[in-house]
Amino acid sequence: MKILATVVVLVLVIGVGSWMWFKNSSAAPRYRLAKAEKGELIVTVSATGTVQPVTNVQVGTQVSGTIQKLNADFNSRVTAGQIVAQIDPALFQGHVDQDRANLLKSQSDVDRVKATLVQAEKELNRSKELAKKDLISPSDLDAAIATYDSLVAQVKVAESTVEQNRAALAISDVNLKYTQILSPIDGVVVSRNVDVGQTVAASLSAPTLFVIADSLKHVQIQASVPEADIGKIAKDQPVTFTVDAYRDVKFKGTVFQVRLSPSTVQNVVTYTVLVNAENPEEKLLPGMTANVLFEVARFADVLQVPNAALRFVPPDVEKPPEPTTARRPARGDNSRDPKSRVWVSGDGGPVAVAVVTGATDGAYTQIMSGDLREDQEVLIGMLAEGRDSQMTNPFGPRQGSSSTRRP
């Protein structure tokens, strides 16, 4: 019995001791870790924009009439000079025929007046000979001279009428040609605004019949960049962007133009930036929304840590007071105080390491100098009690490694 009692007491002592050790060990804080790694850091400015053709031509009409025929529709590929629509030419052909007849009549009038002038010239010459012999009175000679001068003037009037009718015929010919609506460029019809039988009226402004886009193998992004970031944008900067239709595809382009005209909506000032991009497979369609990233700076093979490491302060550690003007830095903003610190694991607990920070891409920050070494683990957060030590934070990198971000 004594032996049994001794065994029971020993088991209880071991159990209580084990329980106390486990309780004390589990009470120790556990941290989420990430490595300070070298890699490429790209500072970007984000914006949204709209995919547009490089050239977008509105095709209208300069004459009024009824649409007789359509030779192009939505998505039709057309060439420069191709007839895309025909306005009923009957009325304009009638004007051409009428003006041509008027021209022929005026030319005949010229011939008739010239013939009369020849006869008047002969009469004048005879009158002059008779006047020398005093066979006619001076008034008869004056009448012959007046008749001749009048016919000379009539010839000039008839010739001017010919030119006038010739000009009218030319205008009628042009209006007749305008009944054929031609494509001004090689491209694709992206909009058709008329149907066969519809009457179009060309008054002060030409109505738009078609909208033809230049080849969609080259497109342009019109991005709206906030005034706070426009100073970082420059011509020929590399750009990457995505569209909702192809979320896993990254398209590339370059900055073509930064327009100086601002746009203000609800006190927010933005500037339009044009980005040229290749579209060989014509996946990008006009009107698509593009999520654009402008590459402001690129740093190769630099030491970097997650931004969470710069924000994290272990529990029971006095946190230094923040400046009264502290603000959350924007992506690519290097105006913050470069002096900072990160925490690493030490024998006695977390140890602060002073560092000087540089550029940031919004998720990682460059370490310019300090006592932090490559592949050294830094503290980025706490592990919840009772969770697996490999649990992850959706807003941070995996524990013990940030290699999933870049090779």
C-alpha positions in Angstrom: 0.0 0.0 0.0 2.8 2.4 0.8 4.4 1.6 -2.5 1.1 2.3 -4.3 0.6 5.5 -2.5 4.1 6.6 -3.3 3.5 5.9 -7.0 0.3 7.9 -7.0 1.9 10.9 -5.3 4.8 10.7 -7.8 2.4 10.7 -10.8 0.5 13.6 -9.4 3.7 15.6 -8.9 4.9 14.9 -12.4 1.5 15.8 -13.8 1.2 19.1 -12.0 4.7 20.0 -12.9 4.2 19.2 -16.6 0.9 21.2 -16.6 2.7 24.2 -15.0 5.6 24.0 -17.5 3.2 23.8 -20.5 1.1 26.7 -19.1 4.2 28.9 -18.7 5.6 27.9 -22.1 2.3 28.5 -23.9 1.9 31.8 -22.3 5.1 33.1 -24.0 4.2 35.3 -26.9 4.7 33.9 -30.4 5.5 36.1 -33.3 4.9 36.0 -37.1 8.2 36.3 -38.9 9.4 37.3 -42.3 12.9 37.5 -43.8 14.8 40.5 -44.9 15.7 39.6 -48.5 17.4 41.2 -51.4 15.5 41.6 -54.7 14.0 44.0 -57.1 11.8 46.9 -55.8 9.6 48.7 -58.2 7.9 52.0 -57.1 4.7 52.6 -59.0 1.8 55.0 -59.2 -1.6 53.5 -59.8 -4.5 55.0 -61.8 -7.5 53.9 -63.8 -8.2 54.7 -67.4 -10.2 53.8 -70.5 -9.0 51.9 -73.6 -9.4 54.0 -76.7 -8.3 53.6 -80.4 -5.3 55.7 -81.3 -7.4 57.4 -84.0 -11.2 57.6 -83.8 -12.8 59.3 -86.8 -16.5 60.4 -87.0 -17.8 60.0 -90.5 -20.6 62.4 -91.4 -22.3 63.8 -94.5 -22.2 67.2 -96.2 -25.5 66.8 -98.1 -29.0 65.9 -97.0 -31.0 63.0 -98.2 -32.2 59.5 -97.7 -29.9 56.6 -97.0 -30.2 54.3 -100.0 -27.6 51.7 -99.2 -25.2 50.7 -96.4 -22.0 48.9 -97.3 -20.6 48.6 -93.7 -21.9 47.6 -90.3 -20.6 47.2 -86.8 -17.2 45.6 -86.7 -16.8 45.9 -90.5 -13.2 46.3 -91.6 -12.9 49.1 -94.2 -10.2 50.7 -96.3 -9.6 54.3 -97.1 -11.8 55.5 -100.0 -14.3 52.6 -99.6 -17.9 53.5 -100.1 -19.6 52.7 -96.7 -23.0 54.3 -97.4 -25.0 55.8 -100.3 -27.4 58.7 -100.1 -30.2 58.7 -102.8 -28.5 60.6 -105.7 -31.6 61.2 -107.8 -32.1 64.8 -106.7 -28.4 65.7 -107.0 -28.2 64.0 -110.4 -31.1 66.3 -111.5 -29.2 69.4 -110.4 -26.1 68.2 -112.4 -28.2 67.7 -115.5 -29.9 71.1 -115.1 -26.6 72.9 -114.6 -25.0 71.1 -117.5 -27.9 72.3 -119.8 -27.6 75.8 -118.5 -23.9 75.7 -119.3 -24.6 74.5 -122.9 -27.2 77.2 -123.3 -24.8 80.0 -122.1 -22.1 78.7 -124.4 -24.6 78.9 -127.3 -25.5 82.5 -126.3 -21.8 83.4 -126.5 -21.6 82.0 -130.0 -24.8 83.9 -131.0 -23.7 87.2 -129.5 -20.2 86.9 -131.2 -21.9 86.3 -134.6 -24.0 89.4 -134.1 -20.9 91.3 -133.1 -19.2 90.3 -136.3 -22.1 91.6 -138.3 -22.1 94.9 -136.3 -18.4 95.3 -136.9 -19.0 95.1 -140.6 -21.9 97.5 -140.4 -19.7 99.9 -138.5 -16.9 99.7 -141.1 -19.4 100.5 -143.9 -20.8 103.4 -141.9 -17.3 104.8 -141.5 -16.7 104.7 -145.3 -20.0 106.3 -146.1 -19.4 109.0 -143.5 -16.2 109.9 -145.2 -18.1 110.5 -148.4 -20.9 112.4 -146.5 -23.4 109.8 -147.6 -24.8 109.2 -144.1 -25.5 111.6 -141.3 -23.2 111.6 -138.1 -26.1 110.2 -136.1 -26.2 107.1 -138.2 -22.5 106.6 -137.6 -23.0 107.1 -133.9 -25.7 104.5 -133.9 -23.5 102.0 -135.6 -20.7 102.6 -133.1 -23.1 102.2 -130.1 -24.5 99.0 -131.5 -21.0 97.6 -131.9 -19.9 98.6 -128.3 -23.1 97.1 -126.9 -22.5 93.8 -128.6 -18.9 93.7 -127.3 -20.3 94.1 -123.8 -22.9 91.4 -124.4 -20.1 89.0 -125.4 -18.4 89.6 -122.0 -21.7 89.1 -120.2 -22.3 85.9 -122.1 -18.8 84.6 -121.3 -19.2 85.4 -117.6 -22.5 83.6 -117.6 -20.7 80.6 -119.1 -18.2 80.7 -116.2 -20.9 81.0 -113.7 -22.8 78.0 -115.1 -19.6 76.0 -115.2 -19.0 76.7 -111.5 -22.6 75.8 -110.7 -22.1 72.5 -112.6 -18.9 71.8 -110.6 -20.7 72.4 -107.3 -23.5 70.0 -108.4 -20.9 67.4 -109.4 -19.3 67.7 -105.9 -22.6 67.4 -104.2 -23.4 64.3 -106.3 -20.1 62.8 -105.2 -20.9 63.6 -101.6 -23.8 61.2 -101.8 -21.2 58.5 -101.6 -20.0 58.3 -98.0 -16.3 57.2 -98.1 -14.2 55.9 -95.3 -11.3 58.3 -94.6 -9.0 55.7 -93.1 -8.3 52.0 -92.9 -9.9 50.7 -89.8 -12.9 49.1 -88.1 -16.4 50.4 -87.8 -17.2 50.7 -84.1 -20.5 52.6 -84.4 -23.2 52.9 -87.0 -25.9 55.5 -86.3 -28.1 55.3 -89.4 -30.3 52.7 -91.2 -31.5 52.3 -94.8 -34.3 54.6 -95.5 -33.4 57.1 -92.8 -33.2 60.8 -93.8 -30.2 62.7 -92.7 -30.1 66.5 -92.7 -26.8 68.3 -93.0 -27.4 71.8 -91.6 -24.9 73.7 -89.4 -23.1 70.5 -88.3 -22.7 67.2 -90.2 -24.6 64.3 -88.6 -22.4 61.4 -87.6 -23.2 58.3 -89.6 -20.3 56.0 -88.6 -17.4 56.0 -86.1 -14.4 54.3 -87.5 -11.4 53.4 -85.4 -7.9 53.0 -86.6 -6.4 49.5 -86.5 -7.0 48.1 -83.0 -3.6 46.5 -83.1 -2.5 49.8 -81.5 -4.5 51.3 -78.7 -4.3 54.2 -76.3 -5.2 54.4 -72.6 -6.6 57.6 -71.2 -5.7 57.4 -67.6 -6.7 59.9 -64.9 -3.8 60.6 -62.5 -4.3 62.6 -59.2 -2.5 65.9 -58.9 -0.4 64.4 -56.0 1.2 61.9 -58.3 1.3 63.7 -61.6 4.8 65.1 -60.8 6.1 61.5 -60.9 4.8 60.8 -64.4 7.1 61.5 -67.4 7.0 60.7 -71.1 8.3 57.2 -72.2 7.9 55.7 -68.7 7.1 52.0 -68.8 3.5 51.1 -67.8 1.7 47.9 -67.0 -2.0 47.5 -66.9 -4.8 44.9 -66.6 -8.4 44.9 -67.7 -11.3 43.0 -66.0 -11.8 40.8 -69.1 -8.3 39.3 -68.7 -7.4 39.6 -65.0 -4.4 37.3 -65.3 -2.9 39.0 -68.3 -0.5 42.0 -67.8 -0.4 44.4 -70.8 2.6 46.7 -71.3 2.8 50.3 -72.7 4.6 53.5 -72.5 3.6 57.1 -71.5 2.9 59.1 -74.7 1.7 62.4 -73.3 0.8 64.2 -70.1 -1.9 66.6 -70.9 -1.7 70.0 -69.1 -5.5 70.5 -68.9 -6.8 69.5 -65.5 -10.2 68.1 -64.6 -11.9 68.8 -61.3 -14.6 66.6 -59.9 -15.8 67.1 -56.4 -12.7 69.1 -55.5 -10.4 66.3 -56.8 -8.0 67.5 -59.5 -6.8 64.9 -62.0 -4.7 65.1 -65.2 -5.2 62.9 -68.3 -2.2 60.8 -69.2 -2.1 59.0 -72.6 -0.5 55.6 -72.7 0.3 53.8 -76.0 0.1 50.0 -76.0 0.4 47.2 -78.6 -2.6 45.0 -79.1 -1.6 42.4 -81.6 -4.3 39.9 -80.7 -6.9 42.6 -80.4 -7.9 41.5 -76.9 -8.2 45.1 -75.8 -11.5 46.6 -76.9 -12.6 50.3 -77.0 -14.2 51.3 -73.7 -12.6 48.7 -71.4 -11.5 50.0 -68.0 -7.7 49.6 -67.4 -6.0 49.4 -64.0 -2.8 51.2 -64.7 0.6 51.1 -62.9 3.2 53.7 -63.9 6.7 52.6 -63.1 8.2 55.5 -61.3 11.5 53.9 -60.2 13.2 50.5 -60.2 15.8 49.3 -57.7 17.7 46.1 -58.4 19.2 43.8 -55.7 18.3 45.9 -52.7 17.6 44.8 -49.1 13.9 45.1 -48.3 11.5 44.1 -45.5 7.7 44.0 -45.4 6.1 47.3 -44.4 4.4 45.4 -41.5 7.9 45.0 -39.9 8.3 48.8 -39.7 4.8 49.2 -38.1 4.9 46.3 -35.6 5.9 46.9 -32.0 6.0 43.9 -29.6 3.7 43.9 -26.6 5.1 45.1 -23.3 7.6 47.3 -25.2 7.3 51.0 -24.8 6.5 52.5 -28.2 8.1 55.8 -28.9 5.7 58.7 -29.4 4.8 59.5 -33.0 5.3 63.0 -34.4 2.2 65.2 -34.2 2.4 65.6 -38.0 2.7 61.9 -38.7 0.9 60.6 -41.8 0.7 57.3 -43.6 3.1 57.5 -46.5 1.7 56.9 -50.0 3.2 54.4 -52.4 6.5 55.6 -53.6 6.5 58.5 -51.1 10.0 59.0 -49.6 9.2 62.1 -47.7 8.7 60.3 -44.4 11.4 60.1 -41.7 14.0 57.6 -43.0 15.1 56.7 -39.5 13.1 53.7 -38.3 13.5 50.4 -36.5 12.5 46.8 -36.9 12.4 44.0 -34.3 14.2 40.7 -34.4 14.2 37.7 -32.0 16.9 37.7 -29.3 17.8 35.5 -26.5 15.9 37.6 -24.0 13.0 38.5 -26.3 12.5 41.0 -29.2 15.5 43.3 -30.0 15.1 46.6 -31.8 17.4 47.2 -34.8 17.8 50.7 -36.1 17.5 51.0 -39.9 17.4 53.8 -42.5 14.5 53.2 -45.0 14.3 54.2 -48.6 11.7 53.7 -51.3 8.5 51.6 -50.9 6.2 50.0 -53.3 3.3 49.9 -50.8 4.1 46.4 -49.5 7.9 46.3 -49.1 10.4 49.0 -48.1 14.0 49.4 -49.1 16.6 49.2 -46.2 19.3 51.7 -47.0 21.5 51.1 -44.0 21.5 49.6 -40.5 22.5 46.4 -38.7 19.9 44.3 -40.5 21.4 41.4 -42.5 20.1 39.5 -45.5 17.9 36.5 -44.6 17.6 37.7 -41.0 14.1 37.2 -39.7 12.1 40.2 -38.5 8.9 40.4 -36.5 5.8 41.4 -38.4 3.0 40.5 -36.0 1.6 38.2 -33.4 0.3 34.7 -33.8 -3.2 34.2 -32.2 -3.2 31.9 -29.2 -4.2 28.4 -30.1 -3.6 28.8 -33.8 -1.1 26.9 -35.9 2.3 28.6 -36.1 2.1 28.5 -39.9 -1.1 30.6 -40.1 -0.9 33.6 -42.4 -2.3 37.1 -42.4 -4.0 38.0 -45.6 -2.4 41.4 -45.4 1.2 40.2 -44.8 3.7 37.6 -46.2 4.1 34.1 -45.0 5.8 33.4 -41.7 9.5 33.0 -42.0 9.7 33.9 -45.7 8.8 36.5 -48.2 10.2 34.6 -51.2 6.7 34.1 -52.6 6.7 37.8 -53.7 9.8 37.8 -56.0 12.5 35.4 -56.8 
